[in-house]
Structures are given as structure tokens and as C-alpha cells.
Amino acid sequence: MKQILVYTILLIISSCDGQTKEQIKSPVGKTTLSNNKKIESRINFSDQKYQVNGFSVSDDLTGNLYPSYSYLAKNTGALSVNFIGKDKQEQSYWNVNNAEGYFSQKGNPYEMANNSKKIKEILESRKERYYLVANLLDWKYMEKFNEATEEYEVNKNAIDSVYLYEKNRWVFIKAVKESEVPENSLKFYEKLVLNYYKK
């Protein structure tokens, strides 16, 4: 009788363990990692297909420049992957007025800001100095999409999903109303990342 009871308990424990492993391996949609409660993106934002339009140094109209690439497609939505310097020195590297930064080289600043090959080379050589932050506006929030111009209107209830690249995966860090994303997105993304790491 004792053997049957012990065997039953072991069977229950092993079946519970199997469920946990199965939950971790599940590739469908957003995957919750049971050991640390993080949610992974169903999209690999690092995939080369999202870099098809190239890298550029975007200006958020406040003079805060940072490298990024973006992608837009039906059924996916609009996404951008932003390279946010981990410290002030790295952030200032992309400042147009930095005498030792990226724009200190000879050339037209506009052309330099869109020199995808050069920007990508620099980022690959300094990748440990950046947070990679992806911003996704899901297709369901986009209205009146014009395929010829790729222009669209954003639904008033639109939500941006923000992800951080951490330990070779894209982890969800926050959902933000599109209307609440400020023009100064460098500081906004930096704050989201720092708040995430404080948890």
C-alpha cells in the first residue's frame, strides 16, 4: 500500500514538472517564462528582414539623435528598433556638435545620418554599449493605409508595445498609449529601460 502511495505522489510530481517544461517551450504567440514571469515577443525584431530599409540616425525634433531601423508591413504593423546608448558619453557620440563623434567626420550630415552601412558597422563594433529597444504599433491600430505611399492614420486608442533585447530574446517591458509617446523618445526609452531594471 505504501509503495502505491509513493508511486502516485511521484507520478503527480513528474506530471507537474512536464507541464512546466511544456509551458516554457511553447512557441505560440507570447510565451510566459514560468521561472521569471517575463513575456517574450512573437516577433524577432533582430531578423534581417526588418532591416531591409537600412539603419539611420533619427532626430526626434529635440536634437536627441540615436541610430535605429524601421519596418512597415500589412498584418505586422509599424516597428522600429532603437539603439539607446547606455551612458551619456555613448548618447553624445551621435550628437551633430560632438567634435569626436560620428558626425565629426567630413561629409554632408544628412547623408551621414542615412549611411546605413557605416552606422551598422559602428553599432556592431560597439554593441555592448547599447540597449536595444523595439517599439511595435500593431496593424490593428492602423487605419486608411495607403500602399503606394505607406501613409496611414493611427487609431485614437492605439497602443505601442515596447520590448527590450535581453539575453538573446525580446522581452516585453511596457504597453504605452501612442498619444503618450513623447517627441523626446530617447529619454523616454532610456527611462523605460532603467525602470525595468529597477524591478
VEXDREN-2710 file (C-alpha; in Angstrom, 1 decimal):
% VEXDREN-2710
k/r/px/py/pz
1/MET/0.0/0.0/0.0
2/LYS/2.8/2.4/0.9
3/GLN/4.5/1.6/-2.5
4/ILE/1.3/2.6/-4.4
5/LEU/1.0/5.8/-2.4
6/VAL/4.7/6.7/-3.1
7/TYR/4.4/5.8/-6.8
8/THR/1.2/8.0/-7.1
9/ILE/3.0/11.0/-5.5
10/LEU/6.0/10.6/-7.8
11/LEU/3.7/10.4/-10.8
12/ILE/1.9/13.6/-9.8
13/ILE/5.2/15.4/-9.3
14/SER/6.7/14.3/-12.6
15/SER/3.5/15.2/-14.5
16/CYS/3.6/18.7/-12.9
17/ASP/7.2/19.1/-14.0
18/GLY/6.3/18.1/-17.5
19/GLN/3.7/20.8/-17.7
20/THR/6.2/23.5/-16.6
21/LYS/8.7/22.4/-19.3
22/GLU/5.9/22.3/-21.9
23/GLN/4.9/25.9/-21.0
24/ILE/8.4/27.2/-21.3
25/LYS/8.8/25.6/-24.8
26/SER/5.5/26.8/-26.2
27/PRO/6.3/28.8/-29.4
28/VAL/2.8/30.1/-29.9
29/GLY/2.1/33.8/-29.5
30/LYS/3.6/35.4/-26.4
31/THR/5.4/33.0/-24.2
32/THR/5.5/33.4/-20.5
33/LEU/8.6/32.1/-18.9
34/SER/7.5/30.5/-15.7
35/ASN/10.7/30.9/-13.8
36/ASN/10.9/34.7/-14.1
37/LYS/7.5/35.8/-15.4
38/LYS/8.9/37.6/-18.5
39/ILE/6.9/37.8/-21.7
40/GLU/8.8/37.3/-25.0
41/SER/7.8/38.8/-28.3
42/ARG/6.4/36.6/-31.0
43/ILE/8.5/38.7/-33.4
44/ASN/12.3/38.5/-33.6
45/PHE/12.9/42.2/-34.2
46/SER/16.6/41.4/-34.9
47/ASP/15.7/39.5/-38.1
48/GLN/17.4/40.8/-41.2
49/LYS/14.1/41.2/-43.0
50/TYR/13.2/44.1/-40.6
51/GLN/16.4/45.9/-41.5
52/VAL/15.6/46.0/-45.3
53/ASN/15.2/49.8/-45.2
54/GLY/18.6/50.3/-43.6
55/PHE/19.9/52.0/-40.5
56/SER/19.7/55.7/-39.9
57/VAL/20.3/58.3/-37.2
58/SER/16.9/59.8/-36.4
59/ASP/16.3/63.1/-34.8
60/ASP/13.2/63.3/-32.6
61/LEU/13.0/67.1/-33.2
62/THR/14.8/67.9/-29.9
63/GLY/18.3/67.2/-31.0
64/ASN/18.5/63.8/-29.3
65/LEU/19.8/61.6/-32.0
66/TYR/20.2/57.8/-31.9
67/PRO/20.6/55.0/-34.5
68/SER/17.6/52.9/-35.5
69/TYR/15.9/50.9/-38.2
70/SER/12.3/50.6/-39.0
71/TYR/9.9/48.4/-40.9
72/LEU/6.3/48.7/-42.0
73/ALA/4.1/46.0/-43.5
74/LYS/0.5/44.9/-43.6
75/ASN/-0.5/42.4/-41.0
76/THR/2.6/43.2/-38.9
77/GLY/2.3/46.9/-38.3
78/ALA/5.0/49.6/-37.8
79/LEU/8.1/48.7/-35.8
80/SER/11.4/50.4/-35.0
81/VAL/14.4/49.1/-33.3
82/ASN/16.3/51.8/-31.4
83/PHE/19.9/51.8/-30.2
84/ILE/19.9/53.7/-26.9
85/GLY/23.3/54.5/-25.5
86/LYS/23.8/53.1/-22.0
87/ASP/25.6/56.2/-20.8
88/LYS/25.7/59.9/-21.7
89/GLN/29.0/59.6/-23.5
90/GLU/27.7/57.0/-25.9
91/GLN/24.5/59.0/-26.4
92/SER/26.6/62.1/-27.2
93/TYR/28.6/60.2/-29.8
94/TRP/25.6/60.7/-32.2
95/ASN/25.3/64.4/-31.4
96/VAL/25.9/66.6/-34.5
97/ASN/28.0/69.0/-32.4
98/ASN/30.3/66.4/-30.9
99/ALA/33.8/67.1/-32.2
100/GLU/34.8/63.5/-31.7
101/GLY/31.5/61.8/-32.5
102/TYR/30.0/60.2/-35.6
103/PHE/29.3/63.5/-37.3
104/SER/32.8/64.9/-36.8
105/GLN/33.9/63.0/-40.0
106/LYS/33.9/65.0/-43.2
107/GLY/30.7/64.8/-45.2
108/ASN/27.1/66.0/-45.5
109/PRO/25.3/65.5/-42.2
110/TYR/22.1/64.4/-43.9
111/GLU/23.9/61.8/-46.0
112/MET/25.8/60.6/-42.9
113/ALA/22.6/60.2/-41.0
114/ASN/21.4/57.8/-43.7
115/ASN/24.6/55.9/-44.3
116/SER/23.2/52.6/-43.3
117/LYS/26.3/50.5/-43.9
118/LYS/28.6/52.8/-41.8
119/ILE/26.1/53.1/-39.0
120/LYS/25.6/49.3/-38.9
121/GLU/29.4/48.8/-38.8
122/ILE/29.8/51.2/-35.8
123/LEU/26.9/49.6/-33.9
124/GLU/28.3/46.1/-34.4
125/SER/31.7/47.2/-33.1
126/ARG/30.1/48.9/-30.0
127/LYS/27.0/46.7/-29.4
128/GLU/27.7/46.2/-25.7
129/ARG/27.3/49.9/-25.2
130/TYR/23.6/50.0/-26.2
131/TYR/20.2/49.0/-25.1
132/LEU/18.1/47.7/-28.0
133/VAL/14.5/48.8/-27.6
134/ALA/11.8/47.8/-30.1
135/ASN/8.6/49.7/-30.5
136/LEU/5.7/47.9/-32.2
137/LEU/2.5/49.6/-33.4
138/ASP/0.3/46.6/-34.2
139/TRP/-1.5/46.5/-37.6
140/LYS/-4.9/46.6/-35.9
141/TYR/-4.3/50.2/-34.8
142/MET/-3.5/51.5/-38.3
143/GLU/-6.3/52.9/-40.5
144/LYS/-6.6/54.1/-44.0
145/PHE/-3.3/52.5/-45.1
146/ASN/-2.1/53.7/-48.5
147/GLU/0.1/51.0/-50.0
148/ALA/1.7/53.4/-52.6
149/THR/2.9/56.0/-50.0
150/GLU/2.9/53.8/-46.9
151/GLU/1.0/56.5/-45.1
152/TYR/-1.7/55.7/-42.6
153/GLU/-3.7/57.1/-39.7
154/VAL/-3.3/55.9/-36.1
155/ASN/-6.4/54.8/-34.3
156/LYS/-7.1/57.1/-31.3
157/ASN/-7.0/54.0/-28.9
158/ALA/-3.6/52.8/-30.3
159/ILE/-1.2/51.1/-28.0
160/ASP/2.6/50.8/-28.6
161/SER/4.2/47.7/-27.3
162/VAL/7.8/48.2/-26.1
163/TYR/10.4/45.4/-25.9
164/LEU/14.0/45.2/-24.7
165/TYR/16.6/42.9/-26.1
166/GLU/17.9/40.9/-23.1
167/LYS/19.8/37.6/-23.0
168/ASN/19.2/36.9/-26.7
169/ARG/15.4/37.4/-26.6
170/TRP/13.0/40.3/-26.9
171/VAL/11.2/40.9/-23.6
172/PHE/8.1/42.9/-23.2
173/ILE/8.6/45.9/-20.9
174/LYS/5.6/48.2/-21.3
175/ALA/2.4/49.0/-23.2
176/VAL/2.0/52.7/-23.9
177/LYS/-0.7/54.7/-25.5
178/GLU/0.5/56.0/-28.8
179/SER/-0.7/59.5/-27.8
180/GLU/1.6/59.4/-24.7
181/VAL/4.8/58.7/-26.5
182/PRO/6.7/62.0/-26.3
183/GLU/8.7/63.6/-29.1
184/ASN/11.8/63.2/-26.9
185/SER/11.8/59.4/-27.4
186/LEU/15.5/59.0/-26.5
187/LYS/14.8/60.0/-22.9
188/PHE/11.5/58.1/-22.9
189/TYR/13.1/54.8/-24.0
190/GLU/16.0/55.3/-21.6
191/LYS/13.6/55.8/-18.7
192/LEU/11.6/52.7/-19.6
193/VAL/14.7/50.6/-19.6
194/LEU/16.0/52.0/-16.3
195/ASN/12.6/51.4/-14.7
196/TYR/12.5/47.9/-16.0
197/TYR/15.9/47.1/-14.4
198/LYS/14.9/48.6/-11.1
199/LYS/12.2/45.9/-10.7
END
